[in-house]
Amino acid sequence: MNISEFQETLHELFDKQLWHDHEGDFGFLNRSNTFIQKVGYCTNLTPATIEQAVIHKIDLMITHHDAWDFIYGLKDECMKLLTQHNISHFFIHGPLDYVEFGTCTSLIKVLEMDTIIKYSTFEGDSIPGVGEYTKSMPFDMFAERMQTTLNEPVRVWKNNQQEVKRIGILTGAGNSTNHIKSAVDSGCDTYITGEVNLYTIQYAQLVGINLFVGSHTFTEIFGVETLVKKIHEFHPTLEMVQLFEPHDELNHSMNKF
């Protein structure tokens, strides 16, 4: 696969309107290779994930996030390493969040919900997707399922006495009270996201919706994985490798003094 074929495949998978609506929220940080045999994927572009790509002899990295501008110096360092090791890089943020097979839908599917009530969309703000189980399950059982699926600690707040059945999901930074309100308005008893603050917790308690918070990285990795699998269907000779990322957001120890 060459870079042009890769771009053509993306245009097959994503509606033109998504490219238009999220212009600037996707693209190449580096193009070093004209021919791609091995693709590495992960959620974040960092020196550590580039190091993983070097180890695996990756030609093209696909990530959900670009190197964030507000992490000062990160983009310059990543660009230097990508160029040094002859690795191309493409990130796809907004379009992957809101395509029908994207980050939210992928998490709904790996959590084995039976029905997708609503896809995540962008309507001036992010709107959570909604999934539902045909048969409800106890809170603790769902908590165990989510922790096993994400393979990391999950923070939970039980804010009602119902069993878990209808769930609103906004992967990554879905910590705004507006996002939770959308889930409540959709009849959800439970809400999942990848970041949390005081207002997230207080509002969820106020309206009585269960709150499950994984990490930004690992609530979104399944969407990147789905995209890579779809690319592989177009180009079956490609080798796809998930690049290792640690569970830094949740799996850390407190220093004791």
C-alpha positions, 0 to 999 in steps of 0.5 A: 500500500502506498500513501495515496492508496491509504488516503483513498481507503480513508475516503472510502470509509468516511463520509465527505461531510466528516472531513469537512466538519472536522477539518484540521482535526486529522492529517499527516504529521510526517510523510517519510514512506511512499510504500507501507507494509507495516502499520502500528496503531495506538491512541496517542502520539508520544516519543514513547509510542514512536519508540514502540514503532521503531522496535516493531519496524513500523512504516506508518503510525495511525493514532487517534490524537495528534501530538498536543500543542499544549504539551509544549515541545511534544510536537517538535520532538515527535516530528524529529523522531518520526523523521529520524526513523523514517516513519510516516504518521497519520492522526484522525481525531474528530472524524473517528469519534463521530463515524458510525464505527468509531470510538463510541460504537467500538466501546459499545460493541466490546462491552457486548451491548445488544443494541445501539440506540444512538450513535455519537455525533457532533452538533455544536458539542459532542453528543454521547452515543447510547447502547442498551442491554436486552437484559439488565445486569447488576452494577458490580457485574457491569463494573467487572466487565468494564474493568476486564475489557479496558484491562485497567482500574475503573472509577465508579460511582453508584448513583441509583438502585437500578440495574445497568441497562441503558448506557450513555458513552462519550469516550475520552474527555466526556466529562462535561455536565452537558454530556451527562445531561444528554445521556440523562435526556436519553433515558440512560441509567449509566454513563461512561467516559474517560475523564472526570472532574468535581463537576462530573461527579457532582452532577451525576450524583444530582441526577442519579446516573451511575458514573463509570470512568476509565482512562482517556487512552483506553476508552478510545483505543477500540475505535482506532483498532476498528479503523485499522481492521477496516483498512486491513480489509482493503489491504490484507497484505498489511501487517497491523501491530498495536503499539504498547501504551501504559495505563498511566492515567489510572494505574499509578501509585501514591508516593508516601512521605 
